[in-house]
């Protein structure tokens, strides 16, 4: 249990943070995936081939943040 940070009183359980981090990571992955799908629909056939690979690399980087 954390009670203060830099002389500022706080109360939270560190175990709760791991769940919050996991939820934020999952939400970020889902949101970025949906934004990319929308981008692909807007751009259509003009999308370069390497953009899909770059996006997959970015999503993999987000997925490995907690590991």
ROVO-142203 format. One record per atom (N, C-alpha, C): residue number from 1; residue in three letters; chain; atom name; y, x, z. Coordinates in steps of 0.02 Angstrom, whole numbers, plus 50000, padded with zeros to 5 digits. Layout:
N
ATOM   nr  rest  kette  atom      Y      X      Z
ATOM  NUM   ala      A    CA      Y      X      Z
...
//
This chain:
67
ATOM   nr  rest  kette  atom      Y      X      Z
ATOM    1   unk      A     N  49941  50042  50000
ATOM    1   unk      A    CA  50000  50000  50000
ATOM    1   unk      A     C  50062  50045  50000
ATOM    2   unk      A     N  50107  50033  49954
ATOM    2   unk      A    CA  50169  50071  49950
ATOM    2   unk      A     C  50223  50033  49989
ATOM    3   unk      A     N  50259  50068  50032
ATOM    3   unk      A    CA  50310  50035  50072
ATOM    3   unk      A     C  50381  50054  50054
ATOM    4   unk      A     N  50391  50112  50022
ATOM    4   unk      A    CA  50458  50131  50002
ATOM    4   unk      A     C  50455  50180  49944
ATOM    5   unk      A     N  50507  50177  49903
ATOM    5   unk      A    CA  50516  50224  49848
ATOM    5   unk      A     C  50588  50249  49852
ATOM    6   unk      A     N  50596  50313  49865
ATOM    6   unk      A    CA  50663  50343  49872
ATOM    6   unk      A     C  50705  50304  49923
ATOM    7   unk      A     N  50677  50293  49981
ATOM    7   unk      A    CA  50710  50259  50036
ATOM    7   unk      A     C  50728  50187  50021
ATOM    8   unk      A     N  50700  50158  49968
ATOM    8   unk      A    CA  50710  50087  49954
ATOM    8   unk      A     C  50646  50050  49975
ATOM    9   unk      A     N  50653  50001  50019
ATOM    9   unk      A    CA  50593  49967  50042
ATOM    9   unk      A     C  50561  49924  49987
ATOM   10   unk      A     N  50498  49933  49977
ATOM   10   unk      A    CA  50459  49893  49930
ATOM   10   unk      A     C  50391  49880  49960
ATOM   11   unk      A     N  50359  49828  49939
ATOM   11   unk      A    CA  50291  49814  49961
ATOM   11   unk      A     C  50251  49791  49901
ATOM   12   unk      A     N  50203  49831  49881
ATOM   12   unk      A    CA  50155  49810  49830
ATOM   12   unk      A     C  50092  49852  49837
ATOM   13   unk      A     N  50039  49824  49812
ATOM   13   unk      A    CA  49974  49856  49816
ATOM   13   unk      A     C  49962  49894  49751
ATOM   14   unk      A     N  49942  49957  49755
ATOM   14   unk      A    CA  49929  49996  49695
ATOM   14   unk      A     C  49872  49968  49653
ATOM   15   unk      A     N  49826  49933  49684
ATOM   15   unk      A    CA  49771  49903  49646
ATOM   15   unk      A     C  49797  49850  49598
ATOM   16   unk      A     N  49851  49816  49617
ATOM   16   unk      A    CA  49881  49765  49573
ATOM   16   unk      A     C  49910  49797  49510
ATOM   17   unk      A     N  49935  49858  49516
ATOM   17   unk      A    CA  49966  49891  49459
ATOM   17   unk      A     C  49916  49905  49403
ATOM   18   unk      A     N  49855  49921  49420
ATOM   18   unk      A    CA  49806  49935  49368
ATOM   18   unk      A     C  49792  49873  49327
ATOM   19   unk      A     N  49790  49816  49358
ATOM   19   unk      A    CA  49781  49753  49321
ATOM   19   unk      A     C  49841  49738  49278
ATOM   20   unk      A     N  49901  49751  49305
ATOM   20   unk      A    CA  49962  49738  49267
ATOM   20   unk      A     C  49966  49785  49207
ATOM   21   unk      A     N  49947  49848  49216
ATOM   21   unk      A    CA  49948  49896  49161
ATOM   21   unk      A     C  49900  49875  49106
ATOM   22   unk      A     N  49841  49853  49126
ATOM   22   unk      A    CA  49791  49832  49078
ATOM   22   unk      A     C  49816  49770  49040
ATOM   23   unk      A     N  49846  49723  49075
ATOM   23   unk      A    CA  49872  49663  49042
ATOM   23   unk      A     C  49928  49681  48994
ATOM   24   unk      A     N  49972  49726  49014
ATOM   24   unk      A    CA  50027  49747  48970
ATOM   24   unk      A     C  50001  49782  48908
ATOM   25   unk      A     N  49950  49824  48917
ATOM   25   unk      A    CA  49921  49860  48860
ATOM   25   unk      A     C  49890  49811  48812
ATOM   26   unk      A     N  49852  49763  48838
ATOM   26   unk      A    CA  49819  49714  48795
ATOM   26   unk      A     C  49871  49671  48758
ATOM   27   unk      A     N  49924  49652  48793
ATOM   27   unk      A    CA  49977  49613  48762
ATOM   27   unk      A     C  50012  49653  48708
ATOM   28   unk      A     N  50025  49717  48721
ATOM   28   unk      A    CA  50058  49760  48672
ATOM   28   unk      A     C  50015  49767  48610
ATOM   29   unk      A     N  49950  49776  48619
ATOM   29   unk      A    CA  49905  49781  48561
ATOM   29   unk      A     C  49905  49717  48520
ATOM   30   unk      A     N  49901  49660  48554
ATOM   30   unk      A    CA  49899  49597  48518
ATOM   30   unk      A     C  49965  49584  48482
ATOM   31   unk      A     N  50021  49596  48516
ATOM   31   unk      A    CA  50086  49585  48486
ATOM   31   unk      A     C  50098  49631  48426
ATOM   32   unk      A     N  50083  49695  48433
ATOM   32   unk      A    CA  50094  49741  48377
ATOM   32   unk      A     C  50048  49724  48319
ATOM   33   unk      A     N  49988  49703  48333
ATOM   33   unk      A    CA  49943  49682  48279
ATOM   33   unk      A     C  49971  49621  48242
ATOM   34   unk      A     N  49997  49573  48279
ATOM   34   unk      A    CA  50025  49513  48247
ATOM   34   unk      A     C  50089  49530  48208
ATOM   35   unk      A     N  50130  49574  48236
ATOM   35   unk      A    CA  50191  49594  48199
ATOM   35   unk      A     C  50173  49629  48134
ATOM   36   unk      A     N  50121  49670  48135
ATOM   36   unk      A    CA  50100  49704  48074
ATOM   36   unk      A     C  50072  49655  48023
ATOM   37   unk      A     N  50035  49606  48045
ATOM   37   unk      A    CA  50009  49555  47999
ATOM   37   unk      A     C  50067  49517  47966
ATOM   38   unk      A     N  50118  49501  48005
ATOM   38   unk      A    CA  50177  49467  47978
ATOM   38   unk      A     C  50212  49512  47927
ATOM   39   unk      A     N  50218  49576  47944
ATOM   39   unk      A    CA  50250  49624  47898
ATOM   39   unk      A     C  50211  49628  47832
ATOM   40   unk      A     N  50144  49630  47836
ATOM   40   unk      A    CA  50104  49633  47776
ATOM   40   unk      A     C  50114  49571  47733
ATOM   41   unk      A     N  50121  49513  47765
ATOM   41   unk      A    CA  50134  49452  47727
ATOM   41   unk      A     C  50202  49453  47692
ATOM   42   unk      A     N  50252  49480  47727
ATOM   42   unk      A    CA  50319  49483  47699
ATOM   42   unk      A     C  50323  49533  47641
ATOM   43   unk      A     N  50291  49590  47648
ATOM   43   unk      A    CA  50294  49643  47597
ATOM   43   unk      A     C  50248  49626  47538
ATOM   44   unk      A     N  50191  49598  47554
ATOM   44   unk      A    CA  50144  49579  47501
ATOM   44   unk      A     C  50111  49638  47468
ATOM   45   unk      A     N  50111  49639  47402
ATOM   45   unk      A    CA  50076  49691  47364
ATOM   45   unk      A     C  50113  49758  47363
ATOM   46   unk      A     N  50173  49761  47389
ATOM   46   unk      A    CA  50213  49823  47389
ATOM   46   unk      A     C  50195  49870  47447
ATOM   47   unk      A     N  50147  49852  47487
ATOM   47   unk      A    CA  50129  49891  47545
ATOM   47   unk      A     C  50090  49954  47524
ATOM   48   unk      A     N  50117  50013  47541
ATOM   48   unk      A    CA  50081  50076  47524
ATOM   48   unk      A     C  50014  50080  47561
ATOM   49   unk      A     N  49968  50116  47533
ATOM   49   unk      A    CA  49900  50123  47562
ATOM   49   unk      A     C  49901  50157  47629
ATOM   50   unk      A     N  49944  50206  47638
ATOM   50   unk      A    CA  49944  50244  47701
ATOM   50   unk      A     C  49972  50205  47760
ATOM   51   unk      A     N  50006  50150  47748
ATOM   51   unk      A    CA  50035  50111  47803
ATOM   51   unk      A     C  49981  50081  47847
ATOM   52   unk      A     N  49927  50056  47817
ATOM   52   unk      A    CA  49872  50029  47856
ATOM   52   unk      A     C  49841  50081  47902
ATOM   53   unk      A     N  49833  50141  47876
ATOM   53   unk      A    CA  49805  50196  47916
ATOM   53   unk      A     C  49852  50215  47973
ATOM   54   unk      A     N  49916  50218  47959
ATOM   54   unk      A    CA  49965  50234  48012
ATOM   54   unk      A     C  49964  50181  48066
ATOM   55   unk      A     N  49960  50118  48047
ATOM   55   unk      A    CA  49960  50064  48096
ATOM   55   unk      A     C  49897  50068  48139
ATOM   56   unk      A     N  49840  50081  48109
ATOM   56   unk      A    CA  49778  50087  48147
ATOM   56   unk      A     C  49782  50145  48197
ATOM   57   unk      A     N  49813  50200  48176
ATOM   57   unk      A    CA  49822  50257  48222
ATOM   57   unk      A     C  49866  50238  48280
ATOM   58   unk      A     N  49920  50202  48267
ATOM   58   unk      A    CA  49964  50180  48321
ATOM   58   unk      A     C  49928  50134  48370
ATOM   59   unk      A     N  49890  50087  48344
ATOM   59   unk      A    CA  49853  50041  48388
ATOM   59   unk      A     C  49800  50078  48429
ATOM   60   unk      A     N  49769  50128  48400
ATOM   60   unk      A    CA  49720  50169  48437
ATOM   60   unk      A     C  49755  50208  48492
ATOM   61   unk      A     N  49815  50233  48479
ATOM   61   unk      A    CA  49853  50269  48531
ATOM   61   unk      A     C  49869  50224  48589
ATOM   62   unk      A     N  49889  50162  48575
ATOM   62   unk      A    CA  49903  50115  48629
ATOM   62   unk      A     C  49839  50100  48668
ATOM   63   unk      A     N  49784  50092  48632
ATOM   63   unk      A    CA  49721  50074  48664
ATOM   63   unk      A     C  49697  50130  48711
ATOM   64   unk      A     N  49713  50192  48696
ATOM   64   unk      A    CA  49689  50247  48738
ATOM   64   unk      A     C  49737  50266  48794
ATOM   65   unk      A     N  49792  50230  48802
ATOM   65   unk      A    CA  49840  50248  48854
ATOM   65   unk      A     C  49810  50245  48924
ATOM   66   unk      A     N  49770  50195  48938
ATOM   66   unk      A    CA  49742  50188  49005
ATOM   66   unk      A     C  49683  50234  49017
ATOM   67   unk      A     N  49649  50255  48965
ATOM   67   unk      A    CA  49590  50297  48972
ATOM   67   unk      A     C  49612  50364  48991
//
